[in-house]
Amino acid sequence: MGANDLNTIGQSVRRKEDYRFLIGAGQYTDDVNPPHHTHGYFLRSPHAHAKIRKIDASKAKAAPGVVGIYTGADLTGVNGLPCGWLITGTDGQPMKEPPHPVLAQGKVRYVGDGIALVIAETPDQAKDAAELIDVDYEVLPAVVNPVDALKSGAPQIHDGAPGNKCYTWALGDKAAVDAAFAKAAHVTKLDIVNNRLIPNAIEPRAAVASYSRADDGYTLYVTSQNPHVERLLMTAFVLGLPETKVRVIAPDVGGGFGSKIYLYPEETAMVWASKRVNRPIKWTAERSESFLSDAHGRDHVTHAELALDKDGKFLAMRVHTTAAMGAYLSTFASCIPTILYATLLAGQYTTPAIYCEVTAVFTNTAPVDAYRGAGRPEATYVVERLVHAAAAEMGIAQDEIRRRNFIRKFPYQTPVALLYDTGGYDACLDEAMKMADVRGFAARKAEAAKRGKLRGLGYSSYIEACGIAPSNIAGALGARAGLYEVGEVRVNPTGGVTVFTGSHSHGQGHETTFSQVVASRLGIPIENVEIVHGDTGRIPFGMGTYGSRSLAVGGTAIIKALDKVVAKGKKIAAHLLEAAEADIEFKDGKFSVAGTDRSKAFGEVALAAYVPHNYPLDKLEPGLDETAFYDPTNFTFPAGTHICEVEVDPETGVVQIVDFSACDDFGNIINPMIVEGQVHGGLAQGIGQALLECCVYDQETGQLLTGSYMDYAMPRAAHLPSFKVATKVTPCTHNPLGAKGCGEAGAIGAPAALMNAVHDALSSAGVKYIDMPATPHRVWNAIQAAKH
Amino acid sequence: MSVALSLTVNGKAERAEIDPRTLLVEFIRNDLGLTGTHVGCDTGQCGACTVLIDGNAVKACTILAVQAEAAKVTTIEGLASNGEMHPMQAAFKECHGLQCGFCTPGMVMSAIDLVQRHPNADEKTIRAELEGNLCRCTGYQNIVKAVAQAAAAMRR
C-alpha cells in the first residue's frame, strides 16, 4: 500500500465500530453491572397537576429487599435542575425560571413527574415497594395545550410564572415588516400546528451510579450525548460536588436525537443516593417511562404571513409562535423556539424584512427540548409551507418562485441575525428536480387520476444553522456555556495514535470518520488510530454532540491538535536530520528535508519523542501529545432541496410516498456512506412527523394517550420508500475541513416536502389546509369537509 | 420458589434454578451475561430482544425462560464462528445497516429468520417482514439492502 492510499477522505470506509455491535459486544449502560449493585425505581405522578398533601413510605420501607427510599423532602441541600440558556423577553425581563426539582417538592406538574426513588435488591422488589408508598394528592385542573395555557382562568402551573408564561421574545424589524406588508401585492397567511413528538431512541435512558468511600468520589454511567456537560451541570449547579469527584461515562449509547443531551432528574437523584446507600444503583427506563419522561420535541402553534410583490418576490415575513416548554425548563428548552428557530426564517431567500415573536408557555406535560433539528424543522416548515401556498395562490411554479427569491451572493447577512458564509441553492434544486423527474410528473398525475388517485408534488428548500456554535455569539444570545470542542491527539511511542474527543458518538460513526481524518493527515493506516469518547475521566473536556456539530467543531479541534503534533514533529525531525526546521516538510507520513531524499517516517519521530536519546532536550519537551480547543467563528449552513411525490387514495385517505429525492449541500464529505446513512435516518424521522407520529395528551386530565408503541406510530420499514439522495458541495469557508454537518438535514427538510406534496395532491379535492401528521383519518376527514 | 431450567444456548448446555416468572431475555442477559440481546420496549413491539429458538425468531421479552426448556437458543453472540461473521452480520457491516447498534442484534436475528423463510425476498417482502423490528437511526434503507445482500450470500 502506497502512502497515498492512506488518504481515505471522501471514501466510504466501512465502520470500525460495527464489529462489536454485530457480535453483541457493544457496551451500553444497561450492560454495566458493578458488583453488589442495587436497583432503582422511580415512583411517578399519575396526575398531570396535583398538590402532594402527604407521602407515607413507612410500609414501603419495610418491604422485602428495600435498601432505601428517598422523596423530595430528603434531598436537603440539593438544588433544582438548571436551564442552560437565558432568554431575555421583549419587556427586558429575564425569562421565568421556576424551580425544577429533582424529586417533587409539594406539587406534581405532569404525568410522570418523579416523586420517590426506591432502591432495592432487585428491580421487582423496588417496583413492588413503590406500590406501597401512599401519596395523598389534591388533584388540580390541568392544561396541556400551549394556547389554552395562556388563556385567562387557565390552571396556574408555577407560582413564579404568572399566566404560565415563560417569556415573550422577538427578533427582527417590526416597523420594516409592517411597512412592507402595507405595500404588498399579495399576502399569504397560514395557521400551523407543529405536532409534538416523542424522540424514542431505541435504547431507553439508563444510569448506573456508584460511590467510593476510598476517595469520596462518584462514577456515573449514563446514556448521555455530552458527559462533560452532564457532569458540570450536576456537580456545580445541583449537587454542590467538586467536578473532580465525579466521573461521568457515556459508553455505547443507543441513539439520542437530542433526548440524551439533558441533565435529567433520575441520574441526579441516583448519584446523590449512591452515597447514602453506599452501593451502586442501577436504573433503566421502561419504554412507558421513556414516553412519559424523556424530553419531547416541537409543539408549536404558529400564525405566519408572507408578503409578496406582483412577481412573487418576497417582501416580508411575519410570524407569531406559541411554543410549549412543558412543565419545567429542560436544559436547552428556552433557546430552541428562539435562537434556533426565528433566526432560520430567512431560509434560502432574500426576504428583506422578517419579524418573529415567540411566546413560551408552561403546560402540564413532559418538558420539551431539542429533538433532531431542534427549531430548524419548525422554521423550515413555516417558511416552506408559506412559499408553497404563495406559489399555489399566485399561479407560479414551485421551482420558479424559489428561484426568484434565492440568495446567490455570499457572504449574506439575513435580517434575522445570521451571516451565511456560502451556499449554492440552485444546484441542489436543479439536481433534486432531475432526481424526482419533475418533467414526467404531469403524465404520472394524469395516469393516477385515471385510477381515481390524487398525485401531488412537494418541494422543501431548507437551510439549517449547524456547527454549533461561536461561543461569543451564543453568549450574547443568552447561552450560559461555551460551545467549543476539544480534541487531544496522543501519539504513542510505537506510532499508534489515540484521539480523545469531546464529541460523542451514539450512532454517527465518529470512530470511523475521525479515524479517516487523523490517518489521512498523518499518513498512517486507519487501524493505527483509536478514537476515545464519552468519559470525563479520559477526555480533557467536551461539549458533546448535538446540532450537527461533531465534524465541523469536534473534527476541527482534532485537526488543530494534529497541526500541533506535526509542528512539534517537524522540530524533532529537524534535529534528527540535522536540518533547519523551516526546511522540513510533512507529507504522506514522512518528515523530509525539502528538495532532498532525506526523511524520517512518522513512527521514527514518535519513537524519538518518547526515547529521547538523540533529542533537543534543551529546547523541546519529550513526548508527542497535543490538545486543542476549537471555538468556531460562525455557524455552518447546510442546505438543500427535498422533493416528495405522494399518491393519495381519496376513498381511504391513505397517503403513499411514491418518491422522495433529496439533494443536500453538507460542504466537504469525509465518508459518503455514513453521510447517506445520516440523511436516510433524518428523512425517516421527518416523514414520521409528517405522516405518523403525534404525541397526544388528554385535554382534560393531562394523561398521555400515546404512551406506547401501540399508540404512538413509529415509522417501520414498510412505511418508507427507498430514498434517492445526492449531494452538491460548497465547502464551509471557516473551518479547515470545509464541513457543515449532516445529521439533522433529513428531519428538517422532509416534513415540509411531504406536506406540500399532500397539499398539492389534495388541492383538486378542494382541501386548503391540513396539519401533520397526515394520517388516513385526517386526510379523509379533510376531503369530506371540503365536499360540504 | 425457583424452578429448574435446562436448555442449550449458542451450542452450550445450560442448567439453572430460576424464579419461574423470569423472562427469557432476563435469563439471557442477567443469568448468562449475554448482553448482546437488548430490551427496547418491554411490550413486544420493538424487536430488539429477538433471538432464535430452534431456528425461529422469537421476541425474548414475550416468553418466559421456562418456555424455552430443552430448546436450542441462538443469540447474537452465537452467530459468528471462529471469528468469522455470519453472512447477515457481514452484510449489515458492508451495507451500513446499523448506526447506534442497539436494535441491530434483534434486527439481524429477525433477518436470518426472514431469509430462511423467503430465500429470494424482494424489497417489498423484506420491508413487510421487518414489521416487528424498530430502528430509529437508519430509515431502514440500508437494512433492507443488507438483508437482500445476505440472502444472496446465504443462497450460495
Interface residues (C-beta under 8 A of the other chain):
Chain A: S12 R14 R15 E17 D18 Y19 R20 F21 L22 I23 G24 A25 G26 Q27 Y28 D30 D31 N200 A201 I202 E203 P204 D252 V253 G254 G255 F257 T284 E286 R287 S288 H506 G507 Q508 G509 M673 I674 E676 G677 H680 G681 G682 L683 A684 Q685 S708 Y709 M710 M714 P715 R716 A717 A718 L720 S722 F723 G746
Chain B: L34 T35 G36 T37 H38 V39 G40 C41 D42 T43 Q45 C46 A48 T75 I76 E77 L79 A80 M85 Q89 F92 K93 E94 H96 L98 Q99 C100 G101 F102 C103 T104 P105 V108 E123 I126 R127 A128 L130 E131 N133 L134 C135 R136 C137 T138 G139 Y140 Q141 N142 I143 V144
